[in-house]
Amino acid sequence: AILAGEPEIAGFDPWAAINERDFASTSLDELLDELAAERAISVGFVRGLDPAQLSATAAYPGFGEFGAGDASDAVGAEFHRGRTALRRISAW
């Protein structure tokens, strides 16, 4: 949306996305492979953004203005979430 010049990012319901899929029927190895592939795609996408694209912004209802350049914050947050999840798993 941002890179297409749209003024607003469409809302997203993470619980609906989670509930659309039966994760329990997928093996852990398959899920980890899928996660690694999706992360690689995301990394390639962010690395490929030029300065003009990084300065583009759009409104995100309920969250304010979000910029493509905020991707570095999103990458950092994703890294933190991953580490937090690993800590929770290892504490079980």
Secondary structure, DSSP 8 states (H G I E B T S, - for coil): -TTTT-SB-----HHHHHHTS-GGGS-HHHHHHHHHHHHHHHHHHHHT--HHHHH-EEEETTTEEEEGGGHHHHHHHHHHHHHHHHHHHHH-
